[in-house]
Structures are given as C-alpha cells and as structure tokens.
Amino acid sequence: MSSRADVCVVACAEAFRGDGEILAAGIGGAVTVLAARLARLTFEPELLTHDGACLLTGDVPALGEAPGVVEGWLPFREHLWLVLNGRRHVMLGASQIDRYGNTNISCIGDWSRPKAQLLGVRGAPGNTRCDPTSYWIPRHSPRVFVPSVDMVSGVGTDRGAFDLRRVVTNLAVLDFRGPDGTMRLVSVHPGVEVAHVVAATGFELHIPAKVSRTRGPTVEELDVLDRLDPERTRDREVAA
C-alpha cells in the first residue's frame, strides 16, 4: 500500500514528463530528488540527473549513495550555462507563494526591516525567468499560500515567468492555467477533499468543474522508490 509521501513523489515526478534531455534538478529535500530519479528510471529516461554537487550521473543511485557511473563534470559555470539557456527544469521550495506563482524565499515582513531573514533570492530569479520551474511545498497552509508575497524571489506568470509547470503539496497538485495565469487546482491526493485545499489556501483558487484524484504509484514505480529510498526518508518530509 502506498503512503501520502509516495503519491507526492510520483506527482512531483510527473512534472518532468515530456522534458527529454534536460537537467532535472530537485532542490530542498528527499521528495524532489527522488522525483527526478524516479522519472528518469521510468517514463523519462532521457533526463539528466546529478549527484547534488558537480557530477552528472550515468546511473541513478539511491539516496545518500555515490553514483557508480559518472557521465561528466558539471562545474558551476556549466551549470549556469544550462540555467541561462533553458536546459534545466528545477523543482524548488517556497516560504510564500501567491496566485500567480510569485514566490518568496528571502524574508518575512517588510524587506527593509524583516521579521525573519530567510535564504535570500539565490537563483530563483534566473530559474523562473529562463527555465521550466515547479514547486514542492510539503505543508499546504494559508501561511505559505498568501494573497501577496512579502518579497518576490521567483517571478510568477504576471511578471514574465518562463514556464511555471506545477505546484505539488501534501494535499494537492496545482498549475497556473486558471484565468490570467492564476493558480488552478488540478487534483487532490487520496483522502483529501477540495474543501480541505480551499481552506488551506490564503487566496481565491480557481476550481474547475471536475477535479481529479492524484494517481498513486504503479507497482513498478513503488518498487523503484523502495530501491531509491529503502529507509523511507520521504515519509518524514510529508505532512499527513
């Protein structure tokens, strides 16, 4: 039987479907890394994956293990070339996100005197302006899904984002195919109702006439996940 974490990993992996030979980069935890590796080992074999540092991997190792086959060296300057030329699909996290997909990983409160200092914008502007970008948010709540972000780190559909692909949370899958590029509910995970998602979102969410149920992993996908993450690190990352 699959867990909520298994469903979330598969939903994140689906973001990479159809990407072909570009770098799939999961940032911020086990779920996104597993998603890229699962996609490569199943329905998207042309994806490029890396070891989290500077090596392109020829095989797909389990979490925490070194690759057995190295395809190439990926120094920072080459990584930036991929970013600037749209050859990377990154799955990021966000401390805040609004209805257009503008995200904040910089500070909470007025930027001139914030209540809390976070990471800073880092690579979010370049990623969202130049590359396909998706988001993994393990705790769907009104504190994260806000009417307006305190500072724009990654740009949204109203600010020229290149391709905001999807948002996966512990409750649902969302995209930006609502009116005027706003956030739309695509599916709810097993055991979750649309009303739960609406209550956990701090802005008006576009709800289509039919909302599907997020699919669970196939037998093959579950077997791959168990080989990639035998300690089930993914379960500790996902809020039930």
Backbone bond lengths (Angstrom), bond angles and torsions (degrees), N, CA, C in turn:
res aa  C-N    CA-C-N  psi(-1)  N-CA   C-N-CA  omega(-1)  CA-C   N-CA-C  phi
1 M - - - 1.463 - - 1.525 108.94 -
2 S 1.324 116.76 135.88 1.468 120.08 -177.73 1.522 110.89 -86.26
3 S 1.322 115.48 154.87 1.458 122.48 179.98 1.530 109.59 -100.37
4 R 1.338 116.03 172.40 1.462 120.12 174.97 1.531 110.13 -59.35
5 A 1.316 117.13 -37.44 1.464 120.34 179.03 1.523 111.26 -63.17
6 D 1.329 117.68 -39.71 1.463 120.73 177.38 1.524 110.76 -60.36
7 V 1.329 116.47 -43.39 1.459 121.16 179.08 1.523 110.40 -61.99
8 C 1.330 116.60 -41.62 1.467 120.70 -179.09 1.524 111.61 -66.20
9 V 1.321 117.29 -40.96 1.468 119.92 178.66 1.527 110.37 -62.57
10 V 1.321 116.95 -44.67 1.461 120.39 179.63 1.527 110.69 -63.79
11 A 1.336 116.90 -40.32 1.471 120.47 178.48 1.520 110.99 -63.37
12 C 1.323 116.69 -39.29 1.470 120.28 176.17 1.524 110.82 -67.54
13 A 1.327 116.94 -40.90 1.464 120.33 178.44 1.522 110.95 -60.05
14 E 1.323 117.03 -37.05 1.465 121.18 -178.99 1.540 111.60 -61.56
15 A 1.325 116.97 -23.98 1.470 119.73 177.66 1.526 111.20 -61.74
16 F 1.331 117.58 -27.23 1.465 122.19 -178.20 1.526 113.02 -88.95
17 R 1.317 117.81 -4.10 1.460 120.81 -177.44 1.535 109.91 -61.99
18 G 1.331 116.00 130.17 1.452 121.25 178.96 1.516 114.89 86.83
19 D 1.331 118.10 0.15 1.472 120.55 -176.34 1.519 113.25 -72.91
20 G 1.317 117.93 -31.81 1.454 119.60 -178.04 1.516 112.40 72.24
21 E 1.328 115.36 -145.14 1.468 120.76 -171.30 1.534 111.53 -86.85
22 I 1.322 115.85 72.95 1.457 121.67 170.21 1.521 108.00 -130.75
23 L 1.315 116.13 166.17 1.456 120.49 -179.00 1.520 109.93 -77.67
24 A 1.318 116.16 124.31 1.460 122.13 175.92 1.528 107.72 -98.14
25 A 1.328 115.96 115.92 1.463 120.66 -173.93 1.517 110.17 -120.46
26 G 1.318 116.03 112.65 1.456 121.06 174.15 1.516 109.39 -96.00
27 I 1.327 116.36 125.38 1.464 122.16 -176.69 1.521 109.62 -117.74
28 G 1.314 116.51 135.30 1.460 119.25 166.39 1.506 117.19 100.96
29 G 1.331 119.91 10.09 1.450 118.38 176.29 1.512 113.15 157.42
30 A 1.331 114.50 178.95 1.456 120.79 -175.99 1.522 111.95 -67.91
31 V 1.330 117.86 -37.46 1.466 120.76 -173.44 1.522 111.46 -61.04
32 T 1.329 118.00 -46.18 1.466 120.08 -177.26 1.526 111.94 -69.90
33 V 1.317 117.17 -37.81 1.470 120.51 177.67 1.524 109.69 -64.92
34 L 1.331 115.76 -45.34 1.461 119.70 178.15 1.526 111.44 -61.96
35 A 1.322 116.25 -37.38 1.463 119.82 -179.37 1.520 111.71 -61.18
36 A 1.329 117.18 -46.52 1.464 120.64 179.41 1.528 110.88 -63.35
37 R 1.311 116.43 -42.00 1.460 119.82 -178.68 1.525 111.50 -70.51
38 L 1.328 116.86 -38.18 1.463 119.99 177.25 1.524 110.75 -63.57
39 A 1.328 116.98 -43.96 1.467 120.31 179.28 1.523 110.29 -59.42
40 R 1.324 116.96 -43.97 1.465 119.74 -178.42 1.522 111.70 -65.10
41 L 1.312 117.46 -36.37 1.458 120.80 -176.79 1.527 113.27 -81.93
42 T 1.333 117.50 -7.43 1.458 119.16 -177.72 1.532 110.93 -123.84
43 F 1.318 117.98 -89.56 1.466 120.57 -169.24 1.516 114.89 -95.09
44 E 1.334 119.71 -5.69 1.465 120.63 -178.17 1.531 109.96 -134.45
45 P 1.351 117.39 67.43 1.472 121.36 -171.68 1.519 114.67 -68.94
46 E 1.331 118.85 -16.18 1.463 120.42 -179.06 1.528 113.08 -83.20
47 L 1.314 118.00 -6.36 1.464 120.18 179.49 1.527 111.09 -58.47
48 L 1.321 115.17 146.55 1.456 121.36 170.72 1.524 108.22 -97.01
49 T 1.322 116.13 135.90 1.456 120.51 176.12 1.522 109.03 -127.68
50 H 1.324 115.69 159.91 1.463 119.91 -178.76 1.527 110.60 -132.66
51 D 1.315 114.79 173.62 1.465 119.74 -174.43 1.523 113.34 -87.50
52 G 1.333 117.62 7.37 1.452 121.13 -177.38 1.507 112.92 90.99
53 A 1.330 116.00 -3.78 1.472 120.27 179.60 1.525 108.76 -128.85
54 C 1.329 117.91 -96.43 1.464 119.30 -172.85 1.524 114.05 -135.85
55 L 1.326 117.34 20.28 1.458 119.46 -178.40 1.522 110.74 -120.85
56 L 1.336 116.89 130.97 1.451 121.79 169.44 1.528 108.01 -80.34
57 T 1.307 116.78 128.90 1.459 120.16 -173.08 1.522 111.30 -95.66
58 G 1.332 115.24 133.21 1.454 120.71 176.41 1.507 111.85 -82.66
59 D 1.320 116.46 -28.45 1.458 120.86 173.78 1.525 108.33 -111.21
60 V 1.311 116.73 -174.64 1.467 120.84 -178.09 1.524 107.97 -126.50
61 P 1.326 117.37 94.07 1.460 120.40 -175.16 1.525 112.43 -76.84
62 A 1.315 115.13 163.54 1.456 120.92 173.48 1.526 109.58 -70.20
63 L 1.316 116.29 162.71 1.466 120.40 178.04 1.525 110.42 -56.42
64 G 1.317 115.82 132.67 1.462 120.74 177.25 1.505 115.14 84.41
65 E 1.331 117.88 -6.12 1.457 121.03 -179.61 1.525 110.74 -102.07
66 A 1.325 116.17 148.50 1.462 121.05 177.84 1.523 109.32 -77.09
67 P 1.321 117.63 149.82 1.466 119.60 177.50 1.519 111.28 -66.77
68 G 1.314 115.51 144.50 1.457 119.36 175.66 1.514 111.94 -85.28
69 V 1.316 116.79 -22.88 1.462 122.79 -179.89 1.521 108.09 -128.94
70 V 1.326 116.27 126.29 1.470 121.58 178.21 1.532 108.38 -109.19
71 E 1.336 116.35 121.93 1.465 120.49 -179.41 1.511 112.84 -84.91
72 G 1.333 116.46 -27.25 1.459 118.09 -177.50 1.507 112.24 -179.28
73 W 1.312 113.61 169.49 1.469 122.03 178.29 1.517 108.09 -96.37
74 L 1.329 115.83 135.26 1.455 120.72 -178.29 1.533 109.28 -125.00
75 P 1.355 116.37 76.93 1.464 118.63 178.13 1.523 110.74 -66.42
76 F 1.324 116.25 167.98 1.454 121.03 -173.37 1.528 112.27 -58.63
77 R 1.346 116.81 -39.28 1.469 118.72 -178.30 1.522 111.55 -64.37
78 E 1.339 117.60 -35.58 1.460 120.80 178.21 1.533 110.69 -73.28
79 H 1.315 115.21 -35.62 1.460 119.92 176.67 1.528 109.42 -61.47
80 L 1.325 116.75 -43.61 1.457 120.73 178.37 1.526 111.79 -64.38
81 W 1.326 117.67 -34.91 1.460 120.35 176.42 1.520 110.03 -60.94
82 L 1.325 117.13 -42.84 1.458 120.54 178.02 1.521 110.86 -61.15
83 V 1.334 116.02 -43.75 1.471 120.62 -179.80 1.524 110.60 -61.69
84 L 1.313 116.80 -49.74 1.468 121.10 -174.38 1.528 112.75 -70.35
85 N 1.327 116.31 -17.54 1.464 119.83 -179.73 1.528 112.91 -109.48
86 G 1.324 116.33 16.64 1.458 120.19 173.86 1.505 115.07 69.06
87 R 1.338 117.21 27.93 1.456 121.00 -175.84 1.527 112.64 -106.46
88 R 1.335 115.69 23.10 1.465 119.70 177.82 1.519 108.98 -139.38
89 H 1.311 116.54 134.90 1.466 122.46 170.91 1.520 106.54 -109.07
90 V 1.321 115.40 113.18 1.460 120.19 -175.92 1.522 109.56 -106.82
91 M 1.325 115.39 142.14 1.456 121.38 173.67 1.517 107.34 -113.46
92 L 1.340 114.93 110.05 1.453 123.09 -173.12 1.522 111.61 -103.74
93 G 1.326 115.14 172.11 1.456 122.59 168.76 1.517 109.41 -105.31
94 A 1.322 117.37 173.42 1.456 121.39 178.55 1.520 109.51 -153.45
95 S 1.329 115.74 137.40 1.460 120.27 173.63 1.516 110.72 -81.53
96 Q 1.334 116.66 -29.87 1.454 123.44 173.68 1.526 108.70 -141.92
97 I 1.324 116.15 147.63 1.457 121.57 174.22 1.527 108.11 -146.99
98 D 1.338 117.69 140.65 1.464 120.46 179.66 1.523 110.59 -108.46
99 R 1.318 116.78 -176.06 1.464 121.95 -173.03 1.521 113.03 -65.43
100 Y 1.328 117.78 -21.19 1.468 121.56 178.33 1.533 112.93 -96.25
101 G 1.319 116.98 -0.24 1.457 119.79 -179.81 1.508 114.61 87.02
102 N 1.353 118.37 8.28 1.460 119.29 169.55 1.522 107.72 -66.02
103 T 1.320 116.53 134.74 1.458 119.84 -176.61 1.515 111.49 -125.07
104 N 1.326 114.33 157.95 1.451 122.06 -179.29 1.519 109.76 -129.42
105 I 1.336 116.15 122.69 1.465 121.46 171.75 1.535 109.40 -128.22
106 S 1.347 115.64 19.63 1.469 120.48 -170.01 1.519 114.22 -103.62
107 C 1.336 116.67 -52.50 1.458 119.44 -176.56 1.520 109.44 -161.59
108 I 1.317 115.25 158.77 1.457 122.02 174.61 1.524 107.32 -111.94
109 G 1.343 115.86 125.84 1.454 120.51 -174.93 1.517 110.83 99.95
110 D 1.323 115.66 -177.07 1.461 121.75 179.30 1.522 109.80 -57.98
111 W 1.337 116.24 128.21 1.471 119.66 -174.68 1.523 112.45 -61.04
112 S 1.352 117.79 -26.14 1.467 120.06 -179.23 1.536 111.87 -75.22
113 R 1.333 116.06 -22.60 1.456 120.82 176.91 1.532 108.73 -152.23
114 P 1.298 117.03 71.76 1.469 120.64 -172.17 1.524 113.07 -70.81
115 K 1.315 114.66 153.61 1.465 120.55 173.43 1.525 110.38 -73.53
116 A 1.327 115.78 -32.51 1.466 121.01 -179.89 1.516 109.56 -145.86
117 Q 1.316 116.66 135.89 1.457 122.33 175.73 1.521 108.68 -95.22
118 L 1.325 116.50 130.16 1.455 120.95 -179.60 1.528 109.77 -108.24
119 L 1.324 118.76 -141.50 1.462 122.34 -172.74 1.525 113.63 -75.34
120 G 1.334 117.59 -28.12 1.456 120.21 -165.40 1.515 108.58 95.14
121 V 1.327 118.19 170.66 1.466 119.38 -174.48 1.522 112.74 -69.19
122 R 1.334 116.80 -28.95 1.463 122.26 179.48 1.534 110.76 50.21
123 G 1.327 118.66 -129.81 1.457 119.96 -176.20 1.514 114.38 -93.21
124 A 1.344 117.50 7.24 1.467 120.30 -174.06 1.527 113.59 -60.23
125 P 1.356 121.03 -42.01 1.464 118.80 179.90 1.527 112.82 -60.96
126 G 1.324 117.36 -47.13 1.462 120.55 -179.63 1.512 112.73 -66.49
127 N 1.334 116.46 -41.07 1.458 119.74 179.00 1.521 111.30 -59.73
128 T 1.335 116.43 -49.74 1.458 119.54 -173.89 1.519 112.68 -74.60
129 R 1.325 117.74 -24.39 1.469 120.61 179.85 1.526 112.37 -85.43
130 C 1.338 117.12 -25.20 1.469 119.86 -171.25 1.519 114.73 -116.14
131 D 1.321 118.94 -17.73 1.462 120.58 -168.57 1.523 112.61 -135.57
132 P 1.328 116.48 158.86 1.462 118.92 167.45 1.528 109.44 -59.06
133 T 1.320 116.44 133.75 1.461 121.49 -177.55 1.520 109.58 -135.45
134 S 1.309 115.56 133.53 1.456 121.83 173.79 1.525 108.09 -125.93
135 Y 1.325 115.49 168.17 1.470 120.18 -177.76 1.523 110.36 -131.61
136 W 1.323 113.53 141.34 1.474 121.46 171.46 1.534 107.21 -118.31
137 I 1.331 115.61 120.71 1.465 121.86 -178.45 1.525 107.71 -125.83
138 P 1.333 118.26 105.35 1.467 120.88 -171.40 1.520 115.19 -72.39
139 R 1.349 117.60 -16.72 1.472 119.88 178.58 1.527 109.09 -130.47
140 H 1.306 115.50 101.20 1.460 122.63 -178.59 1.529 108.05 -78.78
141 S 1.322 117.29 113.77 1.457 120.57 -177.77 1.522 109.90 -153.26
142 P 1.360 117.64 161.74 1.470 120.26 177.52 1.520 113.23 -64.24
143 R 1.318 118.84 -17.24 1.463 120.95 176.61 1.519 111.60 -73.90
144 V 1.328 116.30 -23.76 1.464 121.55 178.57 1.528 110.43 -97.99
145 F 1.317 117.04 -45.90 1.463 122.41 -179.93 1.527 108.19 -90.29
146 V 1.335 115.19 92.19 1.468 121.98 -167.83 1.533 111.42 -112.48
147 P 1.348 116.88 156.02 1.474 119.31 176.95 1.518 113.02 -61.29
148 S 1.333 117.06 -35.80 1.463 121.41 -179.54 1.529 108.64 -149.26
149 V 1.330 116.81 130.03 1.460 119.62 179.62 1.531 109.85 -74.48
150 D 1.336 116.71 150.38 1.466 120.57 -178.55 1.523 111.99 -70.69
151 M 1.316 117.03 -28.14 1.462 121.79 174.56 1.520 108.05 -152.99
152 V 1.308 117.94 137.28 1.458 121.31 179.39 1.524 109.52 -84.30
153 S 1.326 115.81 114.16 1.467 121.74 174.85 1.524 109.69 -98.76
154 G 1.335 116.21 -55.59 1.450 121.74 173.40 1.511 109.31 -103.94
155 V 1.341 117.86 135.90 1.457 120.44 -174.48 1.522 111.22 -81.79
156 G 1.344 114.73 152.18 1.445 121.82 -179.94 1.510 112.37 -102.88
157 T 1.322 115.55 -171.23 1.458 121.01 -177.44 1.530 112.16 -65.24
158 D 1.320 117.90 -24.76 1.463 121.01 178.96 1.521 112.71 -85.71
159 R 1.331 117.43 -1.54 1.462 121.25 -179.80 1.525 112.17 -125.41
160 G 1.321 117.63 18.17 1.456 119.80 173.96 1.511 116.09 91.34
161 A 1.327 118.04 27.10 1.466 119.74 176.20 1.525 109.88 -59.96
162 F 1.323 116.06 142.41 1.472 121.60 -177.33 1.519 111.28 -68.30
163 D 1.333 116.83 -54.51 1.463 121.06 -176.98 1.523 108.43 -164.11
164 L 1.332 116.36 91.12 1.460 119.74 174.02 1.522 107.57 -81.98
165 R 1.321 115.83 111.10 1.459 120.59 -167.52 1.531 112.39 -83.26
166 R 1.326 116.50 -59.35 1.460 119.10 -179.60 1.520 110.84 -161.51
167 V 1.318 114.64 161.68 1.459 122.89 173.75 1.524 106.67 -121.18
168 V 1.318 115.94 126.70 1.459 120.96 176.12 1.519 107.85 -115.35
169 T 1.329 116.18 132.53 1.461 120.85 177.37 1.529 108.88 -126.88
170 N 1.318 116.24 -178.43 1.459 119.77 176.56 1.523 112.81 -70.69
171 L 1.350 116.64 -8.53 1.462 120.92 -179.21 1.524 114.15 -111.11
172 A 1.347 117.33 -31.25 1.461 118.23 -165.76 1.518 112.43 -161.07
173 V 1.338 114.05 174.46 1.461 123.58 170.11 1.526 107.08 -116.91
174 L 1.341 115.78 135.28 1.459 121.22 -178.53 1.519 109.30 -134.43
175 D 1.331 116.91 157.70 1.450 120.90 172.77 1.532 109.09 -139.35
176 F 1.312 117.29 -166.19 1.465 120.66 -175.04 1.538 110.55 -122.16
177 R 1.311 115.37 43.81 1.455 121.90 178.35 1.523 112.07 -104.60
178 G 1.327 116.45 20.61 1.450 120.46 171.93 1.520 109.91 -78.59
179 P 1.332 117.97 179.37 1.471 121.29 179.83 1.528 112.02 -55.29
180 D 1.342 116.53 131.98 1.468 122.36 177.64 1.531 113.01 59.38
181 G 1.333 116.15 30.58 1.458 119.76 176.91 1.511 114.42 76.28
182 T 1.328 116.99 24.54 1.462 120.08 179.60 1.530 110.88 -86.85
183 M 1.313 115.04 168.86 1.461 121.02 -175.38 1.524 111.29 -72.29
184 R 1.319 114.30 135.22 1.461 122.07 -178.67 1.525 109.55 -123.75
185 L 1.316 115.90 140.25 1.457 120.43 174.54 1.521 109.05 -78.61
186 V 1.331 116.71 124.25 1.468 121.80 -178.82 1.520 110.78 -98.68
187 S 1.331 116.70 -48.66 1.465 120.43 -179.13 1.512 109.90 -154.26
188 V 1.320 115.86 156.39 1.459 121.88 173.75 1.524 107.95 -112.38
189 H 1.324 116.19 145.27 1.463 120.35 -178.56 1.530 110.82 -72.23
190 P 1.325 117.88 157.35 1.468 120.67 177.01 1.535 111.25 -52.97
191 G 1.314 116.01 131.69 1.457 121.72 -178.80 1.515 114.41 89.40
192 V 1.330 117.90 -2.68 1.463 123.02 -179.55 1.522 109.14 -112.20
193 E 1.323 116.82 139.63 1.455 121.55 175.92 1.524 110.16 -106.74
194 V 1.325 115.81 158.89 1.463 120.58 179.93 1.523 110.73 -55.92
195 A 1.316 117.12 -39.27 1.467 120.84 -179.37 1.523 112.04 -60.30
196 H 1.333 117.42 -33.30 1.471 120.39 178.32 1.526 110.12 -64.46
197 V 1.316 116.45 -41.61 1.467 120.89 -178.92 1.523 110.20 -67.72
198 V 1.323 116.12 -44.21 1.472 120.47 179.31 1.523 110.51 -59.40
199 A 1.325 117.63 -43.84 1.461 121.49 -179.05 1.521 112.43 -66.76
200 A 1.334 116.67 -26.71 1.465 120.99 -178.01 1.523 112.77 -91.72
201 T 1.331 117.34 4.95 1.465 122.07 -177.44 1.521 109.26 -115.42
202 G 1.347 116.47 129.46 1.451 121.66 -173.73 1.515 115.10 -87.15
203 F 1.326 117.91 14.74 1.463 121.91 176.22 1.526 108.36 -146.66
204 E 1.323 116.39 169.59 1.456 120.42 -179.60 1.521 109.88 -72.32
205 L 1.297 115.08 120.11 1.460 122.59 -176.67 1.525 108.56 -99.80
206 H 1.343 115.51 137.73 1.465 118.51 177.53 1.523 108.81 -74.96
207 I 1.340 115.50 120.94 1.460 121.88 -179.97 1.520 108.52 -111.89
208 P 1.315 119.02 111.82 1.470 120.42 178.90 1.527 110.97 -70.19
209 A 1.319 115.65 168.50 1.460 120.55 -178.73 1.526 111.71 -60.86
210 K 1.333 116.49 -33.62 1.459 120.77 179.45 1.515 109.75 -125.44
211 V 1.310 116.51 122.14 1.465 123.06 176.81 1.519 108.09 -112.34
212 S 1.303 117.25 121.96 1.461 121.02 -176.05 1.524 111.52 -83.41
213 R 1.306 114.84 174.10 1.457 122.65 176.21 1.529 107.79 -98.86
214 T 1.319 117.50 130.06 1.464 121.37 178.37 1.528 109.54 -59.61
215 R 1.301 115.72 133.12 1.467 118.33 -178.00 1.522 111.20 -73.91
216 G 1.298 115.08 150.39 1.454 120.62 172.70 1.515 110.88 -88.73
217 P 1.320 118.11 176.05 1.466 120.82 179.66 1.527 111.80 -71.93
218 T 1.324 114.75 148.16 1.458 119.41 170.93 1.530 108.59 -73.44
219 V 1.304 116.18 171.74 1.467 120.27 176.99 1.525 109.71 -59.82
220 E 1.341 116.24 -43.05 1.466 120.29 178.88 1.525 110.90 -62.33
221 E 1.320 117.43 -45.90 1.463 121.07 -178.48 1.521 111.43 -64.15
222 L 1.324 116.79 -39.27 1.459 119.87 178.91 1.525 110.99 -65.70
223 D 1.327 116.28 -37.79 1.459 120.21 176.38 1.531 110.90 -63.85
224 V 1.338 117.16 -42.65 1.464 121.40 178.03 1.525 110.38 -62.97
225 L 1.321 116.98 -44.14 1.464 120.45 179.73 1.519 111.71 -61.17
226 D 1.306 116.64 -40.89 1.466 119.57 -179.70 1.524 111.47 -67.58
227 R 1.336 116.93 -29.45 1.465 119.52 175.94 1.535 111.29 -76.83
228 L 1.327 116.54 -35.13 1.463 120.12 179.65 1.523 112.59 -76.99
229 D 1.321 116.60 -27.47 1.470 120.93 -174.48 1.524 109.76 -141.17
230 P 1.336 116.27 67.00 1.469 119.28 -175.84 1.529 113.33 -64.10
231 E 1.330 117.38 -24.14 1.464 120.62 178.96 1.531 112.37 -86.00
232 R 1.326 116.73 -1.25 1.467 123.16 179.86 1.537 111.67 55.30
233 T 1.312 114.74 47.43 1.459 120.73 174.93 1.520 111.12 -57.70
234 R 1.315 115.74 -31.37 1.466 120.88 -177.56 1.520 113.29 -59.25
235 D 1.324 116.90 -33.45 1.465 119.80 -178.20 1.531 112.19 -65.17
236 R 1.313 116.71 -30.89 1.472 120.25 -178.64 1.528 112.05 -75.37
237 E 1.336 117.14 -14.56 1.454 121.17 -176.55 1.522 113.42 -93.51
238 V 1.319 116.53 -17.31 1.457 120.68 -171.48 1.516 110.56 -106.30
239 A 1.340 115.71 124.59 1.463 120.80 175.88 1.522 108.83 -77.30
240 A 1.325 116.73 126.31 1.468 121.14 -178.23 1.528 110.52 -75.29
